[in-house]
């Protein structure tokens, strides 16, 4: 018979998985992805979404080049809002244009 394993909180396992993917810990991911709309506001959230966090660099995809320019201009404010709302420190934003979102399109 295999001995039963000691139960551990799910957050420990998630932190290990996220760490192996260079995605930060659960608190960081939740602070960014869970509060994105609130931190950046409804208008920006319709055109931009966070896709990855790696060593303090947050990669954000936008649907049009104009939004890339806007996010670069607002980078300091967005970083401050993510810290204030989600408790997450982001050192830098990396913005890339992914094209318009279409109905049924899944996140990468």
C-alpha positions as CSV (number, residue, x, y, z in Angstrom):
1,X,0.0,0.0,0.0
2,X,1.3,3.5,-0.9
3,X,1.5,5.7,2.2
4,X,-0.9,8.7,2.0
5,X,0.7,12.1,1.3
6,X,0.3,14.9,3.6
7,X,-2.3,17.4,2.5
8,X,-1.0,20.8,1.5
9,X,-2.7,24.0,0.5
10,X,-3.5,24.2,-3.2
11,X,-1.7,27.6,-3.4
12,X,1.6,25.8,-2.6
13,X,1.2,23.6,-5.7
14,X,0.1,26.5,-7.9
15,X,3.1,28.5,-6.8
16,X,5.4,25.7,-7.8
17,X,3.7,25.4,-11.2
18,X,3.7,29.1,-11.8
19,X,7.3,29.4,-10.7
20,X,8.4,26.7,-13.1
21,X,6.7,28.6,-15.9
22,X,8.4,31.8,-14.8
23,X,5.0,33.3,-14.0
24,X,5.6,34.5,-10.5
25,X,3.8,33.2,-7.5
26,X,0.0,32.9,-7.0
27,X,-0.2,36.3,-5.2
28,X,1.6,38.1,-8.1
29,X,-0.5,36.4,-10.7
30,X,-3.8,37.0,-8.8
31,X,-2.7,40.6,-8.2
32,X,-2.2,41.3,-11.9
33,X,-4.7,39.1,-13.7
34,X,-7.4,39.3,-11.0
35,X,-7.4,43.1,-10.7
36,X,-6.4,44.2,-14.2
37,X,-9.8,45.6,-15.2
38,X,-10.1,47.6,-11.9
39,X,-6.5,48.8,-12.1
40,X,-6.5,50.1,-15.7
41,X,-10.2,50.9,-16.1
42,X,-12.9,49.6,-18.4
43,X,-11.8,51.4,-21.5
44,X,-8.2,50.3,-21.4
45,X,-9.2,46.7,-20.4
46,X,-11.3,46.4,-23.5
47,X,-8.2,46.9,-25.7
48,X,-5.4,45.5,-23.5
49,X,-4.8,42.4,-21.5
50,X,-2.0,41.0,-19.4
51,X,-0.5,37.8,-20.8
52,X,2.6,37.1,-18.8
53,X,4.7,38.2,-15.9
54,X,8.4,37.2,-15.8
55,X,10.9,38.6,-13.3
56,X,8.9,41.9,-12.8
57,X,8.3,42.4,-16.6
58,X,4.6,42.4,-17.4
59,X,3.8,41.6,-21.0
60,X,0.5,43.2,-22.2
61,X,-1.2,42.6,-25.6
62,X,-3.2,45.3,-27.2
63,X,-5.5,45.2,-30.2
64,X,-4.2,48.2,-32.0
65,X,-0.9,50.1,-32.3
66,X,-2.5,53.3,-30.9
67,X,-3.2,51.4,-27.6
68,X,0.4,50.3,-27.5
69,X,1.5,53.9,-27.6
70,X,-1.1,54.9,-25.0
71,X,0.0,52.1,-22.6
72,X,3.7,53.0,-23.0
73,X,2.8,56.6,-22.1
74,X,0.8,55.5,-19.1
75,X,3.3,52.8,-17.9
76,X,4.2,54.5,-14.6
77,X,0.5,55.1,-13.7
78,X,-0.5,51.5,-14.6
79,X,2.4,50.1,-12.6
80,X,1.3,52.3,-9.6
81,X,-2.4,51.2,-10.0
82,X,-1.4,47.5,-10.1
83,X,0.5,48.0,-6.9
84,X,-2.3,50.0,-5.2
85,X,-5.2,47.7,-6.3
86,X,-3.5,44.3,-6.5
87,X,-0.5,44.7,-4.2
88,X,1.8,43.7,-7.1
89,X,5.0,45.3,-8.0
90,X,5.7,45.5,-11.8
91,X,9.1,46.8,-12.8
92,X,8.4,47.3,-16.5
93,X,5.7,46.8,-19.1
94,X,6.4,45.2,-22.4
95,X,3.6,46.0,-24.8
96,X,2.9,44.2,-28.1
97,X,0.2,44.4,-30.7
98,X,-1.8,41.2,-31.0
99,X,-4.5,42.5,-33.3
100,X,-8.2,42.8,-32.7
101,X,-10.0,40.3,-30.5
102,X,-12.7,38.3,-32.3
103,X,-15.6,36.5,-30.8
104,X,-14.6,33.0,-29.8
105,X,-10.9,33.8,-29.8
106,X,-9.1,32.1,-27.0
107,X,-6.3,33.5,-24.9
108,X,-2.8,32.2,-25.8
